[in-house]
Amino acid sequence: MKAIRIHAFGGPEVLSIDQVPSPQPLDDEVVLRVRAASVNPIDYKTREGSVSETLPVTLGRDVSGTVEICGTRAHTLKKGDPLFAMLGHDRGGNAEYVVVKATEAAAKPDRLSHVEAAAVPLAGITAWQGLFDHGGLKSGQRVLIHGGAGGVGHLAIQLAKAAGAFVATTVSAEDVVFVRELGADQTVDYKNQRFEEVVDAVDLVFDLVAGDTQERSWEVLKPGGTLVSTLSQPSQEKANLRRARGVSYLAEPNAAHLAEIGRLIEAGKVTPFVQATYPLGEVAKAEERLENEHVRGKIVLEVSA
Ligand SMILES: NC(=O)c1ccc[n+]([C@@H]2O[C@H](COP(=O)([O-])OP(=O)(O)OC[C@H]3O[C@@H](n4cnc5c(N)ncnc54)[C@H](OP(=O)(O)O)[C@@H]3O)[C@@H](O)[C@H]2O)c1
């Protein structure tokens, strides 16, 4: 089968389309025929060597596809069942087939195509775990989401609204209408406005940007509030000064979280936005675009029909 692998760290030119043996499932695992795989910042960060990995490595953490082979204990699934999954970092979904574990996959929502479904797992699970597990967001609370128009942010806005929160978000001017349509109650054009001057105190800051944006976020946090970052550990000293909590975390595959997100998708409360698709062989273009251009929502690779 074809798999996109890297044999050295570097720019998009290190991405190589390799012929590799098709994988086999163990026990309750299945082999998924990958229909679509989405691109996340972790893909280009891994390719560039920012994440420790043993080479060669197949990139891609998000897949949607159909069951091809069931392991001997995968009794609840059969060939052809549609699944979507966030893969553990020991495998890559930029390939024609991939092993998926029972702890990583959920039924693909009927409402979504494979391309749309592949946009959801990593970004959706990151949003879920950041808002609810680490952020403790509850109905009636106020959350500020930095980077609301990106892959994680556009799903986080919808998940927070579905949970009954007030959502403020920082975006570029061109994304204001987009995030309003997703349900954001207040938008801040981050290139022209300072969010700390216009957003009233919030219970939770969900930081998808880091740096100066994270530093300034303490000013909008209620005493006792929480700053959750996907990127860097918030200052413990500043957290203590505000009697607040600062958390950074790494999202982990979680079938139960993905199934919950799938139910919200089926109920029409959450819808992923796919800005562009590329064939698997053009993964280099897809990664370059995500890293260097303005992207709204997600970019997805079409792997097979
Ligand atoms: N810890 C984890 O497990 C985990 C999981 C997923 C993602 N992440 C990390 O979280 C970050 C976000 O992921 P993603 O998939 O959502 O990335 P993405 O799709 O590239 O989106 C990033 C968004 O941030 C916006 N942005 C950039 N600078 C900003 C600023 N100063 N203020 C407000 N918004 C700003 C961008 O908008 P413009 O284009 O308009 O600038 C873009 O919409 C990435 O760095 C990723 O590596 C970590």
The ligand as an SDF file (V2000), in Angstrom:
LIG
                    3D

 48 52  0  0  0  0  0  0  0  0999 V2000
   -1.6030   20.0690   22.9210 N   0  0  0  0  0  0  0  0  0  0  0  0
   -2.2840   19.4030   22.0130 C   0  0  0  0  0  0  0  0  0  0  0  0
   -2.6360   18.2400   22.1980 O   0  0  0  0  0  0  0  0  0  0  0  0
   -2.6740   20.0960   20.7280 C   0  0  0  0  0  0  0  0  0  0  0  0
   -3.7000   19.5630   19.9570 C   0  0  0  0  0  0  0  0  0  0  0  0
   -4.0970   20.2610   18.8120 C   0  0  0  0  0  0  0  0  0  0  0  0
   -3.4550   21.4390   18.4630 C   0  0  0  0  0  0  0  0  0  0  0  0
   -2.4310   21.8870   19.2090 N   0  0  0  0  0  0  0  0  0  0  0  0
   -1.7690   23.1620   18.8660 C   0  0  0  0  0  0  0  0  0  0  0  0
   -2.7390   24.1910   19.0220 O   0  0  0  0  0  0  0  0  0  0  0  0
   -2.5610   25.1820   18.0120 C   0  0  0  0  0  0  0  0  0  0  0  0
   -3.8800   25.3710   17.2590 C   0  0  0  0  0  0  0  0  0  0  0  0
   -4.1770   24.1990   16.5240 O   0  0  0  0  0  0  0  0  0  0  0  0
   -5.1450   24.2840   15.2560 P   0  0  0  0  0  0  0  0  0  0  0  0
   -5.2230   22.9220   14.6770 O   0  0  0  0  0  0  0  0  0  0  0  0
   -6.3990   24.9860   15.6050 O   0  0  0  0  0  0  0  0  0  0  0  0
   -4.2680   25.2360   14.2930 O   0  0  0  0  0  0  0  0  0  0  0  0
   -4.7210   26.0710   13.0100 P   0  0  0  0  0  0  0  0  0  0  0  0
   -5.8320   25.3610   12.3080 O   0  0  0  0  0  0  0  0  0  0  0  0
   -3.4840   26.3790   12.2700 O   0  0  0  0  0  0  0  0  0  0  0  0
   -5.3600   27.4040   13.6170 O   0  0  0  0  0  0  0  0  0  0  0  0
   -4.6170   28.3600   14.2890 C   0  0  0  0  0  0  0  0  0  0  0  0
   -5.4790   29.6370   14.3470 C   0  0  0  0  0  0  0  0  0  0  0  0
   -4.8620   30.5830   15.2010 O   0  0  0  0  0  0  0  0  0  0  0  0
   -5.1080   31.8690   14.6710 C   0  0  0  0  0  0  0  0  0  0  0  0
   -4.1760   32.8410   15.2430 N   0  0  0  0  0  0  0  0  0  0  0  0
   -2.8440   32.9830   14.9950 C   0  0  0  0  0  0  0  0  0  0  0  0
   -2.3540   33.9870   15.7500 N   0  0  0  0  0  0  0  0  0  0  0  0
   -3.3870   34.4610   16.5010 C   0  0  0  0  0  0  0  0  0  0  0  0
   -3.5170   35.4720   17.4930 C   0  0  0  0  0  0  0  0  0  0  0  0
   -2.4620   36.2140   17.8780 N   0  0  0  0  0  0  0  0  0  0  0  0
   -4.7340   35.6610   18.0630 N   0  0  0  0  0  0  0  0  0  0  0  0
   -5.7990   34.9330   17.7120 C   0  0  0  0  0  0  0  0  0  0  0  0
   -5.7470   33.9620   16.7690 N   0  0  0  0  0  0  0  0  0  0  0  0
   -4.5470   33.7290   16.1800 C   0  0  0  0  0  0  0  0  0  0  0  0
   -4.9930   31.6820   13.1840 C   0  0  0  0  0  0  0  0  0  0  0  0
   -5.7190   32.6980   12.5480 O   0  0  0  0  0  0  0  0  0  0  0  0
   -5.0650   33.6300   11.3950 P   0  0  0  0  0  0  0  0  0  0  0  0
   -4.7380   32.6970   10.2500 O   0  0  0  0  0  0  0  0  0  0  0  0
   -6.1490   34.5810   11.0970 O   0  0  0  0  0  0  0  0  0  0  0  0
   -3.8440   34.2680   12.0100 O   0  0  0  0  0  0  0  0  0  0  0  0
   -5.6480   30.3030   12.9920 C   0  0  0  0  0  0  0  0  0  0  0  0
   -7.0380   30.4350   12.7210 O   0  0  0  0  0  0  0  0  0  0  0  0
   -1.4210   24.6800   17.1040 C   0  0  0  0  0  0  0  0  0  0  0  0
   -0.2170   25.3310   17.4590 O   0  0  0  0  0  0  0  0  0  0  0  0
   -1.3320   23.1980   17.4150 C   0  0  0  0  0  0  0  0  0  0  0  0
   -0.0380   22.6710   17.2260 O   0  0  0  0  0  0  0  0  0  0  0  0
   -2.0110   21.2510   20.3400 C   0  0  0  0  0  0  0  0  0  0  0  0
  1  2  1  0
  2  3  2  0
  2  4  1  0
  4  5  1  0
  4 48  2  0
  5  6  2  0
  6  7  1  0
  7  8  2  0
  8  9  1  0
  8 48  1  0
  9 10  1  0
  9 46  1  0
 10 11  1  0
 11 12  1  0
 11 44  1  0
 12 13  1  0
 13 14  1  0
 14 15  2  0
 14 16  1  0
 14 17  1  0
 17 18  1  0
 18 19  2  0
 18 20  1  0
 18 21  1  0
 21 22  1  0
 22 23  1  0
 23 24  1  0
 23 42  1  0
 24 25  1  0
 25 26  1  0
 25 36  1  0
 26 27  1  0
 26 35  1  0
 27 28  2  0
 28 29  1  0
 29 30  1  0
 29 35  2  0
 30 31  1  0
 30 32  2  0
 32 33  1  0
 33 34  2  0
 34 35  1  0
 36 37  1  0
 36 42  1  0
 37 38  1  0
 38 39  2  0
 38 40  1  0
 38 41  1  0
 42 43  1  0
 44 45  1  0
 44 46  1  0
 46 47  1  0
M  CHG  2   8   1  16  -1
M  END
$$$$
